[in-house]
Amino acid sequence: MIEPTPHTDLHLEFTVEPFVEHRPGPHVLAAIDAARVDQELDVEVGPFGTSVRGERDAVLKAATEVLARAFANGATRVVLQVSTD
């Protein structure tokens, strides 16, 4: 197995459910806040999901926090997609 270099950038996209348009619940807000913890990450909140870009280790750490906080606050499903930039 080839390990990527630690400086590889990643792109994380996630959606937290249940989702009510224009009324994000505490599970959604907690997940977005988790993604914003690292000031080095570029976080964009869209109408159907949130996008996070940045350094590999920071994005992977954010993904772990997004999952933990979303489920701790009532999420029933979190859909994640991670790709290289």
C-alpha positions as CSV (number, residue, x, y, z in Angstrom):
1,M,0.0,0.0,0.0
2,I,1.3,3.4,-0.9
3,E,0.8,6.1,1.7
4,P,-0.2,9.6,0.3
5,T,2.1,12.4,1.3
6,P,0.8,14.3,4.3
7,H,0.4,17.5,2.3
8,T,-2.1,16.1,-0.1
9,D,-5.3,18.2,-0.2
10,L,-8.7,16.6,0.1
11,H,-12.2,17.6,-0.6
12,L,-14.9,16.4,1.8
13,E,-18.6,16.8,1.1
14,F,-21.3,15.9,3.6
15,T,-25.0,15.9,4.1
16,V,-26.7,15.4,7.4
17,E,-30.2,14.0,7.8
18,P,-33.0,14.5,8.7
19,F,-32.8,17.6,6.6
20,V,-35.5,20.3,6.5
21,E,-34.9,23.1,3.9
22,H,-34.3,26.5,5.4
23,R,-34.5,25.0,9.0
24,P,-31.3,23.2,9.8
25,G,-31.6,21.3,13.1
26,P,-29.0,21.1,15.9
27,H,-27.6,17.9,14.3
28,V,-26.8,19.8,11.0
29,L,-25.5,22.9,12.8
30,A,-23.2,20.8,15.0
31,A,-21.8,19.1,12.0
32,I,-21.1,22.4,10.2
33,D,-19.5,23.8,13.4
34,A,-17.3,20.7,13.6
35,A,-16.1,21.3,10.0
36,R,-15.2,25.0,10.9
37,V,-13.1,24.2,13.9
38,D,-9.8,24.2,11.9
39,Q,-9.4,27.8,10.5
40,E,-7.1,26.4,7.8
41,L,-10.0,24.6,6.1
42,D,-12.2,26.2,3.4
43,V,-15.8,25.4,4.4
44,E,-18.8,26.2,2.1
45,V,-22.3,25.6,3.2
46,G,-24.7,25.0,0.4
47,P,-28.4,24.3,0.1
48,F,-28.0,20.5,0.1
49,G,-24.7,19.9,1.7
50,T,-21.4,21.2,3.0
51,S,-18.1,21.2,1.3
52,V,-14.7,21.3,3.1
53,R,-11.3,21.6,1.4
54,G,-7.9,21.5,2.8
55,E,-4.8,19.6,3.9
56,R,-5.3,15.8,4.2
57,D,-4.9,15.3,7.9
58,A,-7.1,18.4,8.8
59,V,-9.9,17.2,6.5
60,L,-9.8,13.7,7.9
61,K,-9.9,15.0,11.4
62,A,-12.8,17.2,10.5
63,A,-14.7,14.2,9.0
64,T,-14.3,12.4,12.3
65,E,-15.7,15.4,14.2
66,V,-18.5,15.9,11.7
67,L,-19.7,12.3,12.2
68,A,-19.4,12.4,16.0
69,R,-21.1,15.7,16.5
70,A,-23.9,15.1,14.0
71,F,-24.9,11.8,15.6
72,A,-24.5,13.2,19.2
73,N,-27.1,15.8,18.2
74,G,-29.7,13.6,16.6
75,A,-28.6,12.8,13.1
76,T,-30.1,9.7,11.6
77,R,-27.7,9.5,8.6
78,V,-24.6,11.3,7.5
79,V,-23.5,10.9,3.9
80,L,-19.8,11.7,3.3
81,Q,-17.7,11.8,0.1
82,V,-14.0,12.4,0.2
83,S,-11.8,12.9,-2.8
84,T,-8.4,14.3,-3.8
85,D,-8.4,17.8,-5.2
